[in-house]
Structure formats: structure tokens, C-alpha cells
Amino acid sequence: MTAPEALQPEQQPLPQQRVIEQRGLYFDELEEGVVYAHRPGRTVTETDNVLFTTMTMNTQALHLDAAWSAGQPFGQRLMNSMFTLATLVGQSVPQLTQGTIIAQLGLESVTFPHPLYHGDTLYTETVVTGKRASESRPGQGIVTMQHTGRNQHGDVVALATRKCLMWMKDAHQASAAAPRETN
């Protein structure tokens, strides 16, 4: 996002205009047990699979070799599961953690119960399964999220439990207003 002072005069917001910046939700705004549906879905492609797989130096033939994969139990290439996981988490960012996360603390219980194929569309939902204020970091809290990814047929293709350190709204706003030291 461009800072208002960097905008051309004709792009400057009028003094009476409010500016609303897109962000995720703060710790205080997240509700346990609510299903956060992240849309739009993401149709995954052969190009996604080949680029991600080769970029990460994963030479697994299940992702790259159509002829070999045709003779395997699924009969075709599979999307790289690490791509699926990254997209699963990534789809939640604009709605939940954009600008409100301090750190991702970890992923656990990651499973892929059904394959994702080229041309499938991944839809992700997240349920906040727990949250607590940090004992050592005032103004921050730890949130546990269960991400579920489904294809266009409703088959669950990925599950992951994720823990994040999140800002509380008042503390983040106070932090943003505080002067910063520069070196």
C-alpha cells in the first residue's frame, strides 16, 4: 500500500474522507467456533505444480512425470502437497492475519486425506479452536486455527492446525503510534 504522502496530489484523499485499510482480524475480533470461509477459491494448474515443485527442488515423479504417474494408484500426477499446504494457509491471510499477525508459531497435524489434481479448485475454511492472551507478551495473544481445504466436489484434500501470535487491537494501534528508534 502506498503511503498517503507518496501519492500524487490528484490521488490524495480529501481531508474529510476516511481511509479504510484492508487487514485481517485482531486477536480480540476472532471468535472461537466460527467458520471463516475464504473466497474466492483457487483453481490449481499444471504450471503451478511444475514451478513450485522444481523451485523447491522436489524431483518427485508423482508431480512431474505424467507417463510414470499414469501407472501409479491415482493414475495421474498429484499436486505437490507443500503447494497445497501453502495455498491452504495463504487463502486465510487476507481475512484473518493480514497485518495483525506477529509470528506463525507452528503447524501441526497436517494431513492430506484426498489428492488434489491439476484443474481442481481449492476452497479453504478456518475455525478458531482456541485463543489465549500471551503470558509473556502483553497486548498479544496465541490463536489456534484449524484450516480445512476442500476441492470443488467437497472432498477434504488438506487439514492443518496452525498457531499464531496475534496483536490485540489496542496494543497494535499504540505500537504503531509510538516513535521508532532508527539506526
N, C-alpha and C positions, 0 to 999 in steps of 0.2 A: 504494500500500500504506500502511496506517495504521501509524504508529509505535506500538510496544507501550505506551509511556507515555500515549498518547492513547486507548487502549481503555478501555471501562467495566470495573469490577472483575470482573464475571462473564465478560468476554471475555479477560482477561489469561491468557497461557499459564502453566501451572503451573510452578514452579521447576525441576522435573525434566524438563519437556518440551523437546525440541529444536525449533527453528523452522527450517524449510527454505523459503527464499525462491526463487520461480521466477526463473530467469535463463538467459541464453544461455551459450555456451561461451567459455572463455578461450582466448587465443592458444595456450597450452600444451596445451589439450584438443582443438583442432581437428586433424583428420587429413587429409592430402593424399590425394586419390583416392577418398575415401569419398563415397557418395551419401547426402546428408541429405534425406530425403523429408518435406516439410512438409504435415501434415494437421491439420484437415480441408481439403478443397478449398473454393473459394468460387464459388458459383453467382452469376453476374453478371446484373443486371437492367436493364430499360429505365430504371428510376428512377436506378440508379447512373450510367448513361450520360448521361442528361439533366442530372442535378445536377452531375456532375463537369465535363461539357462547358460548361455555362453558367457555373458557378462560376469556371472558368478562362478565360472569355471567348473560347472557341473556337467560332466560329459555323459550323464546317464542316457542310454539309448531310448529309454521309455519316453523321453522328452524330445529327442532329436531324430530318431531313425524310424520313419513311417513303415518301411518294409519289415524291419525286425519287430516293431511293436504290433504289427498286424498278426503275428504268430503268437503273441502273448495273451494271457487270460482276458484282458479287456479289449483286445482286438484293434487297438488304435493308440496313438500317443496320448499321454496324460499331461495335463498342465502341471508344471513344476509346483510342488506343494509349498515351497517357500514363497513363490509368487502369489499363490492363493492366500497364504497367511498374511503377507504384506498388504495385499489388497483388502482382505478382511478388516485388518486394523485401520488401514488408510481410509476406508469408506466411513469410519466412525469419526474421523478427526474434525471435519467442519462442524458437525452437530455437537460434539461432546468436548473436545480438548483443544481446539484451535485457540491459541493464545492464553489458555487457562491451565495448561499442564506445566509442571516444573520438571518432572522427570518420569520416564517409564521405569518402573521398579522391577518388572519381570513378567514373563509369560509362563504359564504352567498348564498342564492338562490339555495340550494341543493334540487334536485328533483330526483325521480326515476319513470319515466313515464312508464316503462315496466319492468316486473320482470326478474331477472337473475336466471337461474336454474343450478343445478348440470350438468356438462358436456358442458355448454355454454363457448364460448371463448370471453373474454372482450378485445376490442380494444379501445384505448384511443387516442383522438386528443386534442390539446390545441391551442387556439387562444389567442394571447395577445391583450386585448381590450383597454388597457390604460397603460401609464407609465409616471412618472414624477420624476424629481430629488427631493430628500428629502430637505425640507427647513431647517431642524434642524440637519441633519447628512451629512456633506459634503462627497462626494465620494460614496454616496449611493443613491438608488432610489427605488420608490414604483412601483411595476408592478402588474397589474390586469390581471388575466388569466381566460378564460372560458374553463373548461375541459368538454369534451363530451365523454361518454362511449357508445359503441355500441356492440351488440352481433354479432355472425357470420352471422346473417341474415340482419344486418344493422339496427336493431331496436335500438333506443336510450333507454338505460337502466339507465343512470345516467347523470346528469348535475350538475356542481358546479362552482361557481365563487370564485376565490381564490386571496387573496392579499398577496404579499411577499415583504419583504425588501431585496433588492439585492445589491451586490457590483458592483461598476463601476470598470472596469479592472485596470486602472492606480492606483486607490486608494487601491485596494486589493493587487496589487503587491508591492506597497510602504509599506502597513501594514505588509505584510509577511516578507519584508526585514528589518523592524525596530526591534531593540533589544527589548526583552521582559523582564519585571521585574519578578523575581522569589522570592518566599517567603521561 
